[in-house]
Amino acid sequence: MMKYLLILSLTFSSSLLSQELTGKKVFETYCWGCHHQTAVAFGPPFNEIAAKRTKQEIEAYVISPKSMYKAFGYRRTAMTQFHLNDHELDLISDYILSFKGKK
C-alpha cells in the first residue's frame, strides 16, 4: 500500500511540475478575451500598456480597475476585476512588460 501511495504521489507531483504556471498561461486564462499582445482588441494591447505603465501601476489596475481608472486618466473602465493571487499577479505584470518596445 505504501509503495502505491508513493508512486501516486510522485506521479501527481510530476504532473504539477509539467503544468508550471507562466505569465502566458495567466494571460490566456484571464486576459485574452479583451487584450492581445501587440494588436488592438477590446482593450489596449500589452505593448501599449507596457510603454506607459510601471509594474506597480499594472498590478494596481489589475487588482482594482474601478478604483484606478481615474488615476490613469480614463473616463471609464470596462475591465473586470480579477482575483489573482500574488504569484499570478507577478507573472501577468511581467508578461505584459515583456512586450515593451515590441510592435
N, CA, C and O atoms as CSV, one atom per row, in Angstrom:
chain,resi,resn,atom,element,x,y,z
A,1,MET,N,N,0.822,-1.194,0.000
A,1,MET,CA,C,0.000,0.000,0.000
A,1,MET,C,C,0.868,1.261,0.000
A,1,MET,O,O,0.576,2.203,-0.737
A,2,MET,N,N,1.934,1.295,0.817
A,2,MET,CA,C,2.822,2.459,0.877
A,2,MET,C,C,3.494,2.695,-0.478
A,2,MET,O,O,3.661,3.834,-0.915
A,3,LYS,N,N,3.871,1.611,-1.124
A,3,LYS,CA,C,4.519,1.731,-2.425
A,3,LYS,C,C,3.539,2.361,-3.421
A,3,LYS,O,O,3.934,3.210,-4.221
A,4,TYR,N,N,2.294,1.961,-3.380
A,4,TYR,CA,C,1.258,2.515,-4.258
A,4,TYR,C,C,1.080,4.007,-3.993
A,4,TYR,O,O,0.994,4.791,-4.938
A,5,LEU,N,N,1.023,4.413,-2.724
A,5,LEU,CA,C,0.866,5.824,-2.369
A,5,LEU,C,C,2.065,6.648,-2.809
A,5,LEU,O,O,1.905,7.782,-3.260
A,6,LEU,N,N,3.258,6.096,-2.685
A,6,LEU,CA,C,4.461,6.798,-3.108
A,6,LEU,C,C,4.449,7.014,-4.620
A,6,LEU,O,O,4.763,8.107,-5.090
A,7,ILE,N,N,4.098,6.006,-5.367
A,7,ILE,CA,C,4.030,6.121,-6.831
A,7,ILE,C,C,2.967,7.129,-7.233
A,7,ILE,O,O,3.195,7.951,-8.120
A,8,LEU,N,N,1.811,7.074,-6.590
A,8,LEU,CA,C,0.741,8.023,-6.876
A,8,LEU,C,C,1.173,9.454,-6.568
A,8,LEU,O,O,0.893,10.375,-7.334
A,9,SER,N,N,1.853,9.628,-5.449
A,9,SER,CA,C,2.336,10.947,-5.040
A,9,SER,C,C,3.360,11.491,-6.034
A,9,SER,O,O,3.292,12.658,-6.419
A,10,LEU,N,N,4.300,10.659,-6.447
A,10,LEU,CA,C,5.320,11.084,-7.419
A,10,LEU,C,C,4.696,11.415,-8.769
A,10,LEU,O,O,5.111,12.373,-9.422
A,11,THR,N,N,3.722,10.650,-9.188
A,11,THR,CA,C,3.035,10.910,-10.459
A,11,THR,C,C,2.306,12.238,-10.400
A,11,THR,O,O,2.381,13.029,-11.341
A,12,PHE,N,N,1.607,12.490,-9.317
A,12,PHE,CA,C,0.877,13.739,-9.154
A,12,PHE,C,C,1.839,14.927,-9.121
A,12,PHE,O,O,1.578,15.951,-9.753
A,13,SER,N,N,2.943,14.799,-8.391
A,13,SER,CA,C,3.935,15.879,-8.289
A,13,SER,C,C,4.543,16.194,-9.640
A,13,SER,O,O,4.690,17.365,-9.989
A,14,SER,N,N,4.900,15.177,-10.408
A,14,SER,CA,C,5.496,15.429,-11.718
A,14,SER,C,C,4.472,16.047,-12.678
A,14,SER,O,O,4.833,16.835,-13.552
A,15,SER,N,N,3.216,15.694,-12.514
A,15,SER,CA,C,2.160,16.301,-13.324
A,15,SER,C,C,2.040,17.784,-13.024
A,15,SER,O,O,1.893,18.590,-13.942
A,16,LEU,N,N,2.100,18.150,-11.763
A,16,LEU,CA,C,2.022,19.565,-11.383
A,16,LEU,C,C,3.222,20.343,-11.906
A,16,LEU,O,O,3.071,21.474,-12.366
A,17,LEU,N,N,4.394,19.760,-11.842
A,17,LEU,CA,C,5.588,20.444,-12.331
A,17,LEU,C,C,5.530,20.661,-13.832
A,17,LEU,O,O,6.013,21.682,-14.322
A,18,SER,N,N,4.956,19.734,-14.566
A,18,SER,CA,C,4.881,19.874,-16.013
A,18,SER,C,C,3.858,20.930,-16.419
A,18,SER,O,O,3.855,21.373,-17.568
A,19,GLN,N,N,2.995,21.336,-15.499
A,19,GLN,CA,C,1.989,22.349,-15.783
A,19,GLN,C,C,2.324,23.653,-15.064
A,19,GLN,O,O,1.438,24.336,-14.551
A,20,GLU,N,N,3.606,23.987,-15.033
A,20,GLU,CA,C,4.050,25.193,-14.331
A,20,GLU,C,C,3.323,26.422,-14.870
A,20,GLU,O,O,3.182,26.599,-16.080
A,21,LEU,N,N,2.874,27.249,-13.965
A,21,LEU,CA,C,2.148,28.451,-14.328
A,21,LEU,C,C,3.116,29.477,-14.909
A,21,LEU,O,O,4.200,29.692,-14.367
A,22,THR,N,N,2.723,30.104,-16.006
A,22,THR,CA,C,3.522,31.141,-16.649
A,22,THR,C,C,2.651,32.372,-16.870
A,22,THR,O,O,1.426,32.307,-16.770
A,23,GLY,N,N,3.296,33.484,-17.168
A,23,GLY,CA,C,2.556,34.700,-17.497
A,23,GLY,C,C,1.666,34.502,-18.707
A,23,GLY,O,O,0.557,35.033,-18.768
A,24,LYS,N,N,2.157,33.737,-19.667
A,24,LYS,CA,C,1.355,33.474,-20.869
A,24,LYS,C,C,0.094,32.685,-20.511
A,24,LYS,O,O,-0.977,32.949,-21.060
A,25,LYS,N,N,0.212,31.731,-19.605
A,25,LYS,CA,C,-0.966,30.958,-19.197
A,25,LYS,C,C,-1.966,31.829,-18.439
A,25,LYS,O,O,-3.175,31.674,-18.609
A,26,VAL,N,N,-1.471,32.745,-17.603
A,26,VAL,CA,C,-2.370,33.666,-16.899
A,26,VAL,C,C,-3.078,34.545,-17.926
A,26,VAL,O,O,-4.285,34.765,-17.832
A,27,PHE,N,N,-2.324,35.050,-18.911
A,27,PHE,CA,C,-2.899,35.841,-19.998
A,27,PHE,C,C,-3.996,35.064,-20.719
A,27,PHE,O,O,-5.090,35.586,-20.933
A,28,GLU,N,N,-3.711,33.833,-21.089
A,28,GLU,CA,C,-4.690,33.025,-21.821
A,28,GLU,C,C,-5.932,32.743,-20.984
A,28,GLU,O,O,-7.028,32.616,-21.530
A,29,THR,N,N,-5.780,32.645,-19.689
A,29,THR,CA,C,-6.898,32.356,-18.803
A,29,THR,C,C,-7.774,33.577,-18.548
A,29,THR,O,O,-9.001,33.476,-18.581
A,30,TYR,N,N,-7.157,34.730,-18.295
A,30,TYR,CA,C,-7.920,35.883,-17.837
A,30,TYR,C,C,-8.004,37.053,-18.834
A,30,TYR,O,O,-8.986,37.796,-18.823
A,31,CYS,N,N,-7.011,37.220,-19.676
A,31,CYS,CA,C,-6.876,38.478,-20.425
A,31,CYS,C,C,-7.198,38.382,-21.910
A,31,CYS,O,O,-7.608,39.369,-22.520
A,32,TRP,N,N,-7.021,37.218,-22.488
A,32,TRP,CA,C,-7.067,37.072,-23.928
A,32,TRP,C,C,-8.384,37.509,-24.558
A,32,TRP,O,O,-8.385,37.932,-25.714
A,33,GLY,N,N,-9.471,37.425,-23.865
A,33,GLY,CA,C,-10.760,37.816,-24.428
A,33,GLY,C,C,-10.830,39.290,-24.794
A,33,GLY,O,O,-11.576,39.667,-25.697
A,34,CYS,N,N,-10.068,40.125,-24.109
A,34,CYS,CA,C,-10.124,41.581,-24.339
A,34,CYS,C,C,-8.801,42.189,-24.774
A,34,CYS,O,O,-8.797,43.265,-25.373
A,35,HIS,N,N,-7.689,41.545,-24.497
A,35,HIS,CA,C,-6.370,42.100,-24.815
A,35,HIS,C,C,-5.600,41.134,-25.700
A,35,HIS,O,O,-5.731,39.916,-25.579
A,36,HIS,N,N,-4.798,41.699,-26.592
A,36,HIS,CA,C,-3.834,40.924,-27.355
A,36,HIS,C,C,-2.463,41.526,-27.091
A,36,HIS,O,O,-2.353,42.635,-26.569
A,37,GLN,N,N,-1.439,40.805,-27.446
A,37,GLN,CA,C,-0.096,41.249,-27.096
A,37,GLN,C,C,0.303,42.533,-27.836
A,37,GLN,O,O,0.819,43.463,-27.215
A,38,THR,N,N,0.072,42.594,-29.142
A,38,THR,CA,C,0.537,43.755,-29.912
A,38,THR,C,C,-0.537,44.329,-30.829
A,38,THR,O,O,-0.239,45.228,-31.616
A,39,ALA,N,N,-1.745,43.855,-30.758
A,39,ALA,CA,C,-2.829,44.348,-31.622
A,39,ALA,C,C,-3.975,44.865,-30.758
A,39,ALA,O,O,-4.250,44.336,-29.681
A,40,VAL,N,N,-4.628,45.895,-31.246
A,40,VAL,CA,C,-5.765,46.452,-30.521
A,40,VAL,C,C,-6.922,45.465,-30.578
A,40,VAL,O,O,-7.273,44.957,-31.642
A,41,ALA,N,N,-7.498,45.208,-29.430
A,41,ALA,CA,C,-8.704,44.383,-29.326
A,41,ALA,C,C,-9.714,45.244,-28.570
A,41,ALA,O,O,-9.736,46.460,-28.763
A,42,PHE,N,N,-10.532,44.663,-27.734
A,42,PHE,CA,C,-11.462,45.456,-26.931
A,42,PHE,C,C,-10.696,46.365,-25.972
A,42,PHE,O,O,-11.059,47.524,-25.773
A,43,GLY,N,N,-9.633,45.822,-25.383
A,43,GLY,CA,C,-8.755,46.596,-24.501
A,43,GLY,C,C,-7.451,46.894,-25.212
A,43,GLY,O,O,-7.183,46.337,-26.277
A,44,PRO,N,N,-6.633,47.772,-24.632
A,44,PRO,CA,C,-5.367,48.120,-25.287
A,44,PRO,C,C,-4.409,46.931,-25.330
A,44,PRO,O,O,-4.460,46.051,-24.470
A,45,PRO,N,N,-3.535,46.913,-26.335
A,45,PRO,CA,C,-2.553,45.824,-26.427
A,45,PRO,C,C,-1.493,45.949,-25.334
A,45,PRO,O,O,-1.257,47.032,-24.798
A,46,PHE,N,N,-0.870,44.839,-25.022
A,46,PHE,CA,C,0.128,44.814,-23.956
A,46,PHE,C,C,1.324,45.704,-24.276
A,46,PHE,O,O,1.894,46.308,-23.367
A,47,ASN,N,N,1.720,45.799,-25.556
A,47,ASN,CA,C,2.870,46.649,-25.863
A,47,ASN,C,C,2.565,48.113,-25.557
A,47,ASN,O,O,3.465,48.854,-25.161
A,48,GLU,N,N,1.331,48.540,-25.728
A,48,GLU,CA,C,0.931,49.906,-25.399
A,48,GLU,C,C,0.903,50.114,-23.879
A,48,GLU,O,O,1.368,51.139,-23.380
A,49,ILE,N,N,0.361,49.146,-23.158
A,49,ILE,CA,C,0.322,49.227,-21.699
A,49,ILE,C,C,1.747,49.271,-21.147
A,49,ILE,O,O,2.057,50.081,-20.274
A,50,ALA,N,N,2.606,48.401,-21.658
A,50,ALA,CA,C,3.992,48.322,-21.175
A,50,ALA,C,C,4.764,49.610,-21.440
A,50,ALA,O,O,5.658,49.965,-20.672
A,51,ALA,N,N,4.431,50.302,-22.506
A,51,ALA,CA,C,5.120,51.555,-22.832
A,51,ALA,C,C,4.734,52.681,-21.877
A,51,ALA,O,O,5.493,53.635,-21.707
A,52,LYS,N,N,3.564,52.579,-21.254
A,52,LYS,CA,C,3.044,53.669,-20.417
A,52,LYS,C,C,3.105,53.406,-18.925
A,52,LYS,O,O,3.123,54.358,-18.144
A,53,ARG,N,N,3.137,52.162,-18.503
A,53,ARG,CA,C,2.919,51.824,-17.099
A,53,ARG,C,C,4.091,51.082,-16.471
A,53,ARG,O,O,4.838,50.370,-17.141
A,54,THR,N,N,4.225,51.275,-15.160
A,54,THR,CA,C,5.210,50.519,-14.380
A,54,THR,C,C,4.570,49.206,-13.926
A,54,THR,O,O,3.362,49.007,-14.057
A,55,LYS,N,N,5.391,48.338,-13.401
A,55,LYS,CA,C,4.897,47.071,-12.861
A,55,LYS,C,C,3.866,47.328,-11.765
A,55,LYS,O,O,2.824,46.673,-11.722
A,56,GLN,N,N,4.155,48.277,-10.882
A,56,GLN,CA,C,3.246,48.577,-9.779
A,56,GLN,C,C,1.919,49.138,-10.294
A,56,GLN,O,O,0.862,48.806,-9.758
A,57,GLU,N,N,1.960,49.972,-11.316
A,57,GLU,CA,C,0.732,50.525,-11.880
A,57,GLU,C,C,-0.115,49.437,-12.537
A,57,GLU,O,O,-1.338,49.418,-12.393
A,58,ILE,N,N,0.534,48.546,-13.247
A,58,ILE,CA,C,-0.184,47.435,-13.893
A,58,ILE,C,C,-0.859,46.572,-12.832
A,58,ILE,O,O,-2.034,46.225,-12.959
A,59,GLU,N,N,-0.123,46.235,-11.803
A,59,GLU,CA,C,-0.672,45.384,-10.742
A,59,GLU,C,C,-1.828,46.084,-10.022
A,59,GLU,O,O,-2.839,45.452,-9.717
A,60,ALA,N,N,-1.684,47.374,-9.753
A,60,ALA,CA,C,-2.761,48.123,-9.077
A,60,ALA,C,C,-4.022,48.130,-9.935
A,60,ALA,O,O,-5.127,47.985,-9.413
A,61,TYR,N,N,-3.865,48.296,-11.245
A,61,TYR,CA,C,-5.028,48.330,-12.125
A,61,TYR,C,C,-5.688,46.958,-12.220
A,61,TYR,O,O,-6.916,46.861,-12.229
A,62,VAL,N,N,-4.891,45.908,-12.290
A,62,VAL,CA,C,-5.450,44.555,-12.348
A,62,VAL,C,C,-6.201,44.242,-11.062
A,62,VAL,O,O,-7.272,43.636,-11.107
A,63,ILE,N,N,-5.660,44.642,-9.926
A,63,ILE,CA,C,-6.292,44.376,-8.632
A,63,ILE,C,C,-7.620,45.120,-8.510
A,63,ILE,O,O,-8.609,44.553,-8.045
A,64,SER,N,N,-7.646,46.393,-8.928
A,64,SER,CA,C,-8.853,47.187,-8.722
A,64,SER,C,C,-9.049,48.213,-9.843
A,64,SER,O,O,-8.786,49.400,-9.651
A,65,PRO,N,N,-9.505,47.762,-10.998
A,65,PRO,CA,C,-9.677,48.699,-12.121
A,65,PRO,C,C,-10.664,49.828,-11.821
A,65,PRO,O,O,-10.483,50.948,-12.297
A,66,LYS,N,N,-11.684,49.549,-11.050
A,66,LYS,CA,C,-12.691,50.575,-10.751
A,66,LYS,C,C,-12.141,51.700,-9.890
A,66,LYS,O,O,-12.601,52.837,-9.997
A,67,SER,N,N,-11.177,51.408,-9.049
A,67,SER,CA,C,-10.613,52.470,-8.216
A,67,SER,C,C,-9.407,53.146,-8.863
A,67,SER,O,O,-8.954,54.184,-8.380
A,68,MET,N,N,-8.879,52.576,-9.951
A,68,MET,CA,C,-7.674,53.125,-10.564
A,68,MET,C,C,-7.903,53.865,-11.881
A,68,MET,O,O,-7.034,54.630,-12.299
A,69,TYR,N,N,-9.025,53.668,-12.539
A,69,TYR,CA,C,-9.167,54.207,-13.889
A,69,TYR,C,C,-9.050,55.723,-13.956
A,69,TYR,O,O,-8.482,56.246,-14.915
A,70,LYS,N,N,-9.566,56.438,-12.974
A,70,LYS,CA,C,-9.459,57.903,-12.982
A,70,LYS,C,C,-8.015,58.350,-12.796
A,70,LYS,O,O,-7.580,59.313,-13.428
A,71,ALA,N,N,-7.279,57.670,-11.948
A,71,ALA,CA,C,-5.865,57.996,-11.728
A,71,ALA,C,C,-5.047,57.805,-13.004
A,71,ALA,O,O,-4.014,58.448,-13.188
A,72,PHE,N,N,-5.510,56.926,-13.878
A,72,PHE,CA,C,-4.820,56.669,-15.139
A,72,PHE,C,C,-5.293,57.596,-16.252
A,72,PHE,O,O,-4.779,57.539,-17.369
A,73,GLY,N,N,-6.265,58.446,-15.954
A,73,GLY,CA,C,-6.755,59.396,-16.941
A,73,GLY,C,C,-7.835,58.862,-17.858
A,73,GLY,O,O,-8.110,59.459,-18.899
A,74,TYR,N,N,-8.454,57.748,-17.496
A,74,TYR,CA,C,-9.523,57.175,-18.308
A,74,TYR,C,C,-10.872,57.721,-17.854
A,74,TYR,O,O,-11.056,58.039,-16.679
A,75,ARG,N,N,-11.801,57.828,-18.775
A,75,ARG,CA,C,-13.150,58.286,-18.427
A,75,ARG,C,C,-13.987,57.177,-17.812
A,75,ARG,O,O,-14.927,57.445,-17.063
A,76,ARG,N,N,-13.652,55.947,-18.123
A,76,ARG,CA,C,-14.395,54.805,-17.598
A,76,ARG,C,C,-13.500,53.569,-17.681
A,76,ARG,O,O,-12.420,53.604,-18.270
A,77,THR,N,N,-13.966,52.494,-17.086
A,77,THR,CA,C,-13.271,51.217,-17.230
A,77,THR,C,C,-14.288,50.141,-17.545
A,77,THR,O,O,-15.378,50.118,-16.973
A,78,ALA,N,N,-13.935,49.261,-18.443
A,78,ALA,CA,C,-14.779,48.118,-18.759
A,78,ALA,C,C,-14.122,46.832,-18.255
A,78,ALA,O,O,-14.675,45.740,-18.389
A,79,MET,N,N,-12.932,46.986,-17.673
A,79,MET,CA,C,-12.173,45.820,-17.239
A,79,MET,C,C,-12.816,45.174,-16.017
A,79,MET,O,O,-13.227,45.845,-15.070
A,80,THR,N,N,-12.887,43.878,-16.073
A,80,THR,CA,C,-13.398,43.072,-14.970
A,80,THR,C,C,-12.353,43.015,-13.870
A,80,THR,O,O,-11.155,42.967,-14.150
A,81,GLN,N,N,-12.794,43.021,-12.637
A,81,GLN,CA,C,-11.860,42.847,-11.525
A,81,GLN,C,C,-11.612,41.355,-11.347
A,81,GLN,O,O,-12.538,40.575,-11.122
A,82,PHE,N,N,-10.346,40.980,-11.454
A,82,PHE,CA,C,-9.964,39.585,-11.263
A,82,PHE,C,C,-9.377,39.420,-9.873
A,82,PHE,O,O,-8.820,40.359,-9.306
A,83,HIS,N,N,-9.505,38.242,-9.343
A,83,HIS,CA,C,-8.968,37.942,-8.013
A,83,HIS,C,C,-7.776,37.015,-8.181
A,83,HIS,O,O,-7.847,35.819,-7.896
A,84,LEU,N,N,-6.677,37.597,-8.651
A,84,LEU,CA,C,-5.456,36.827,-8.860
A,84,LEU,C,C,-4.674,36.747,-7.559
A,84,LEU,O,O,-4.703,37.669,-6.744
A,85,ASN,N,N,-3.981,35.643,-7.375
A,85,ASN,CA,C,-3.093,35.564,-6.220
A,85,ASN,C,C,-1.808,36.333,-6.536
A,85,ASN,O,O,-1.599,36.756,-7.672
A,86,ASP,N,N,-0.957,36.510,-5.538
A,86,ASP,CA,C,0.266,37.304,-5.729
A,86,ASP,C,C,1.157,36.750,-6.830
A,86,ASP,O,O,1.752,37.507,-7.596
A,87,HIS,N,N,1.245,35.437,-6.906
A,87,HIS,CA,C,2.089,34.809,-7.932
A,87,HIS,C,C,1.535,35.079,-9.335
A,87,HIS,O,O,2.291,35.443,-10.236
A,88,GLU,N,N,0.239,34.907,-9.525
A,88,GLU,CA,C,-0.377,35.184,-10.823
A,88,GLU,C,C,-0.225,36.657,-11.204
A,88,GLU,O,O,0.041,36.976,-12.362
A,89,LEU,N,N,-0.392,37.538,-10.244
A,89,LEU,CA,C,-0.257,38.969,-10.481
A,89,LEU,C,C,1.168,39.314,-10.919
A,89,LEU,O,O,1.366,40.098,-11.847
A,90,ASP,N,N,2.135,38.735,-10.257
A,90,ASP,CA,C,3.534,38.944,-10.624
A,90,ASP,C,C,3.812,38.431,-12.038
A,90,ASP,O,O,4.474,39.099,-12.831
A,91,LEU,N,N,3.301,37.245,-12.341
A,91,LEU,CA,C,3.516,36.658,-13.662
A,91,LEU,C,C,2.876,37.491,-14.766
A,91,LEU,O,O,3.506,37.724,-15.798
A,92,ILE,N,N,1.638,37.945,-14.574
A,92,ILE,CA,C,0.965,38.681,-15.646
A,92,ILE,C,C,1.583,40.058,-15.831
A,92,ILE,O,O,1.704,40.524,-16.964
A,93,SER,N,N,1.977,40.720,-14.754
A,93,SER,CA,C,2.599,42.039,-14.912
A,93,SER,C,C,3.948,41.917,-15.623
A,93,SER,O,O,4.271,42.749,-16.471
A,94,ASP,N,N,4.732,40.904,-15.297
A,94,ASP,CA,C,5.998,40.680,-16.008
A,94,ASP,C,C,5.753,40.330,-17.474
A,94,ASP,O,O,6.485,40.780,-18.355
A,95,TYR,N,N,4.728,39.530,-17.729
A,95,TYR,CA,C,4.397,39.155,-19.111
A,95,TYR,C,C,4.003,40.395,-19.914
A,95,TYR,O,O,4.454,40.565,-21.047
A,96,ILE,N,N,3.183,41.246,-19.349
A,96,ILE,CA,C,2.780,42.481,-20.036
A,96,ILE,C,C,4.007,43.332,-20.327
A,96,ILE,O,O,4.171,43.833,-21.439
A,97,LEU,N,N,4.863,43.496,-19.336
A,97,LEU,CA,C,6.056,44.324,-19.520
A,97,LEU,C,C,7.051,43.726,-20.518
A,97,LEU,O,O,7.891,44.447,-21.056
A,98,SER,N,N,6.968,42.440,-20.765
A,98,SER,CA,C,7.872,41.817,-21.744
A,98,SER,C,C,7.566,42.294,-23.170
A,98,SER,O,O,8.354,42.046,-24.082
A,99,PHE,N,N,6.442,42.970,-23.370
A,99,PHE,CA,C,6.075,43.479,-24.694
A,99,PHE,C,C,6.470,44.935,-24.899
A,99,PHE,O,O,6.138,45.533,-25.923
A,100,LYS,N,N,7.168,45.499,-23.942
A,100,LYS,CA,C,7.620,46.897,-24.059
A,100,LYS,C,C,8.538,47.027,-25.280
A,100,LYS,O,O,9.521,46.298,-25.408
A,101,GLY,N,N,8.206,47.957,-26.167
A,101,GLY,CA,C,9.006,48.190,-27.356
A,101,GLY,C,C,8.736,47.273,-28.525
A,101,GLY,O,O,9.349,47.433,-29.581
A,102,LYS,N,N,7.836,46.312,-28.370
A,102,LYS,CA,C,7.518,45.386,-29.469
A,102,LYS,C,C,6.363,45.933,-30.280
A,102,LYS,O,O,5.457,46.567,-29.740
A,103,LYS,N,N,6.398,45.686,-31.562
A,103,LYS,CA,C,5.320,46.144,-32.451
A,103,LYS,C,C,4.632,44.989,-33.113
A,103,LYS,O,O,3.701,45.190,-33.893
